[in-house]
């Protein structure tokens, strides 16, 4: 309904288009999306009754698909389209925008909430609500009106974990109604002359010499070098120190750059300089390589947010939308910098990164205290230092063996490709989905296999599909076997064996302390584009040689060798997840089995199947282990039956027997459910906490049950790493791979170092009765893969 007088509220809410219920009743937001909008407004302290609510388009698109009215393609789709505000639009949309503009003019709101992409575009001309959500923008026709975009309630009903972002954005709306959103009064020095830059850095150095000062640091890089360094010392003040000038060359004279870099090093390495950075392990690699030092990091915003809310987005733009007072999305400004672009754009972007990081760090410091997570936060930053040192050290690689293995894999792959070409009479490319589908589904007329995707079922020839086809048509099994081998050999060769070495011929990776919600590290190629994910390097092939599609791939770990005069050691934990569950549940009988060196799954399987001959290699033991493991993670009989190959009745009978046999396991699961129901969180014994923002369902309980043992084990590995770095500096940590650590140490002190490792790895997990998980230690003076 069009307003006829002054708007009863300074707030206006604009959706995209009516749904089925809205079309039937003739009012916006009266269906499920409207009910959710009301709830979110209430949680943010706003009332829908005090806002004018409308939509951009007044006609419901077929199937609720807005693409019916709107196209961002260069050429118009078939039909009646007009060029409008930079896009192709149908008359219904153009009329809706015009009516919306009249409504805004009559209402004169202080703040407009733009729900969804179409609303964002119609009010500001921008697109990408996930990027711009929470930003304080200006209405295109009246800059006095603030537009704050956020996600449409319909999107929240599909992706419930996004809901906290909308609540945060709506709270920003509430604040903006009484406190108008202004352009931040930035005081950026973006293209300084020498005296100006030197004076600012020197003044900051003088401040840190008198006491602690928080300074945010951010770098922009180009072609493996530092293009500029940004320093922020308030949420408004920043200096950009350019080092490169487009198209090529240095910004400074040689003597100027020398003196600037010297005083900058004095500043950033001073113990009173409390540096904050975002994902600062990336910056640290550049500082060390090009400037010879690592700044005195006090707080990494990514790491700190990860401690507070593991499992949530932690990009700088997202953190800014959560923690910065005057947030406006800016990350596209420097993302695609190119030589023809004004260099000042990059320098301004660098300064904005710095001040955003500074403000986020200030708020996160308080958030950590409010949540009682100071201890975990301190330890994660301690781990950050250990991890960066391991990243910088890298691992020695047997160069000639690497070349030989690459050649052998290429030969094996070529032989299989030649076989396929002979069989079919023409070359076959297993990497081409289109060619594979023509071969199997058009030429051979095999039944089409489908794979579920977000867009619906799609024809597939992935590994599972090919194996299914080989069972249905045994005559093609040799073809399927060769195809799968070609794929495996190709991935194996390109991903692991041919991974690029660093300039000193060592292999390096970038570890991320904030990589996983369970505090196990994630890894990827390093900041300079070499290396690989060291978490997934294959060891000895453990598949059974008699399996139909068995391929005996080489042990890539043999390419990683100790430095000259050193021995390499691989330490792993014994049944760590199970031991944590047993301790959490206080299941004494299972604890006694573990303490006696027995395998609980084998012993319990003997009892369940009433067969004393069951061994660790027995398939029944494997099936029972999978069932018990799933039960520990709150799996239901129905869910477990499908994964393990049991009937639902058998799964119910098995779980009932297991709970009667070990009732404390069942009680442990009930405690997890209660914790998630009441607090939306679970905690582990190290004092870390995991909040859950999704809907309460069985999947969420499964995730919570898995998080406790997995995070505890991940943190135990990190504590052992910390113990070794602190108490045995002669032992270097070379790698961390899931539940194991790889070390090297001088051969002349090998016995002493092994004894220290065995002692330091016995780190007590702080339960009431401290738990020490046994560790195994394998060593070699040849390679990691030869450890025994």
Protein Blocks (a to p, Z undefined) as FASTA:
>chain_A
ZZfbdcfbfbdcddfbdcfklmmnopahkbfmlmmmmmmmmmnopafklpccddfblcdc
ehhiaklmgccbfbdcedjdddeehiacdfklmmmmmmmmmmmmmnopabdcdedjklmm
mmnopahjklmgoiacddfklmkbccdddddfklmmmmmmlmmmmmmmmmmmmmmmmmcc
ddddddddfbbcfklmmmmmmmmmmmmmnoccddddddddeehiafbdcddfbfkbccdd
dfbdcfbdcfbdfklmmmmmmmmmmmmmpmklccddehkllmmmmmmmmnopacddfbdf
klmmmmmmghiacbfklmmmmmpmbacdfklmmmmgcfklcfklmmmmmmmmmmmmmmmm
mmmmmmmmmnopmmmmmmmmmmmmmmmmmmmnopaddfklmmmmmmmmmmmmmmmmmmmm
mmnopacdfklmklmmmmmmmmnopacdddddfkbpcddfbfklmmmmmmmmmmlmmmmm
mmmmmmmmmmmmmmmmmpccdfkopacddddfklpfnlpacddddfkopacdfklgccdd
fbdfkbmklccdddfklmpccdehiacdddddehklmmmmmmmnopaklmmmmmnopafk
lmmmmmmnopakbcfklmklmmmmmmmmmmmnopafklmmmmnopafklmmmmmmmmmmm
mmmlmmmmmmmmmmmmmnopacdfkopacddfbdcdfklmmmmmmmmmmmmmmmmmmmmm
mmmmmmmmmbccfbdchjaccddddfklmmmmmmmmmmmmmcccfbfbacdddddddddf
kbmmlgZZ
